[in-house]
Amino acid sequence: MPHDPARVERIKENLAQARARIDAACAKADRDPAGVSLIAVTKTRPAEDVRILASLGLTDVGENRDQEAAPKAAATADLDLTWHFIGQLQTNKARSVASYADVVHSVDRARLARALGDRAAAAGRRLTCLVQVNLDGDSRAGVLGPRGGVDPADAPELADRIAEHEALELGGVMAVAPREGDPYPAFGRLYEVSCLIRDRHPRATAISAGMSSDLEAAIERGATHLRLGAALLGDRGPIVG
């Protein structure tokens, strides 16, 4: 079926506006926009939106929930997409996620890393994993944040565990800004963690940070991957398909 022309035009306009924001933020930070990748977060959106995005040249797609991501990935298997899993992940979902995801942003414990690696190896695949870091002000070593993520002090050791697995590649770090306050200093903490990890693993250069509301602060603090949902696809009600 042909795409809905009105929907195509709306997403095209939104994508142009998002890229203009990224370009302006990169200019302010004296960065090359080519060093910032855009991931379209398509949660609650139909597979048709994924197809429209791909037709517009955006093929990095992010999902938060396996029960939505798995069928959507299957429905668009004919497209050359890179699937990013970005939500909190239970270990018992590792088999499913490892079957379609190319990058898992939300690895925050060694047990999950092992499960993903073992499932990927069994499927003959290789996964890129990012260490999710908790940037909330009350984070504590040894304790996962309520939205996932290790305390910054625990991130380098988890990075080592990921890098050790033969079916995993350590990609870098990921975080969500705290719900309250200025995201800029929080993203600064993430950059510091990234530097520590890159000292030990020079290829782990990815910094996944920044969403529709705070992408400028993320870019200023070195983000290499932005996760945009509403800015691209709008605030419509839940639609799954």
C-alpha positions, -999 to +999 in steps of 0.1 A: +000+000+000+012+035-007+021+057+022-004+083+035+009+115+017-001+137+046+017+116+071+048+114+049+048+152+046+044+157+084+073+133+093+094+149+065+089+183+080+096+171+115+128+154+104+139+186+087+132+206+118+151+181+140+181+181+117+181+219+118+182+218+156+210+194+155+230+214+130+225+246+151+236+228+183+266+214+166+276+248+152+273+263+187+294+234+201+319+236+172+311+200+163+306+183+129+269+172+125+282+141+107+294+129+142+259+129+156+235+100+147+198+103+149+177+074+162+139+075+156+121+062+187+090+046+173+073+033+205+035+033+202+038+040+165+029+016+137+053-002+114+041+021+087+059+050+103+091+030+103+087+025+066+081+062+061+112+071+080+132+046+060+119+061+028+132+095+041+166+080+047+164+075+085+171+038+092+182+038+128+151+028+148+147+026+186+122+007+208+116+006+245+096-026+249+104-061+235+067-070+231+063-041+207+098-041+191+099-078+181+067-078+159+076-044+144+111-056+135+096-087+119+071-066+100+099-045+085+124-072+080+126-064+043+142-030+051+178-024+058+174-010+093+195-008+124+174-017+155+183-001+188+168-014+220+167+015+245+144+005+274+149-013+306+154-050+299+146-081+319+170-109+316+143-133+304+138-111+273+174-115+263+167-143+238+141-123+219+160-090+219+192-107+208+174-121+178+166-087+161+184-058+179+217-046+166+225-023+195+213-026+231+216+008+249+203-003+283+228-028+297+232-021+334+242-053+350+267-081+342+240-108+343+221-091+315+253-087+295+260-124+298+225-134+288+225-111+258+259-124+247+250-160+252+218-156+232+235-137+205+262-163+202+236-191+200+219-172+171+252-166+153+249-128+158+270-101+174+255-073+195+268-039+203+261-030+239+262+003+257+266+008+295+235+026+308+246+051+335+223+065+362+227+103+362+202+109+390+217+130+418+209+103+445+226+075+426+248+051+447+275+026+439+261-009+437+225+002+432+206+004+399+186+035+393+147+033+392+148+039+355+178+016+351+215+024+349+246+018+371+261+044+393+290+061+374+315+045+397+303+010+386+303+017+349+340+009+340+337-026+356+305-033+337+322-021+305+349-047+311+324-075+315+307-066+282+340-064+264+350-098+276+321-116+259+330-129+224+295-122+210+294-086+224+310-054+213+313-026+238+299+005+221+301+031+248+276+046+272+240+057+274+219+077+299+186+095+304+187+130+319+173+134+354+136+142+355+142+175+373+168+202+368+193+212+341+204+182+320+237+199+311+257+190+342+242+155+342+254+150+306+287+163+317+290+134+342+281+110+314+309+124+293+334+119+322+323+083+324+327+079+287+363+092+289+371+067+317+358+038+297+375+050+265+408+050+283+404+013+288+385+005+256+394+031+229+368+019+204+339+025+228+332+060+216+293+061+215+275+085+239+238+079+236+222+109+253+196+135+244+159+133+235+134+157+219+135+181+249+173+182+257+192+173+225+210+207+225+225+201+260+235+165+250+253+177+218+272+203+238+283+175+262+295+152+234+265+130+225+271+109+194+236+094+193+203+112+199+170+093+206+141+113+193+104+103+194+080+131+197+101+156+177+098+132+147+065+115+151+044+138+172+024+133+203-005+112+190-021+086+212-008+050+214-009+033+181+007-001+178+010-022+146 
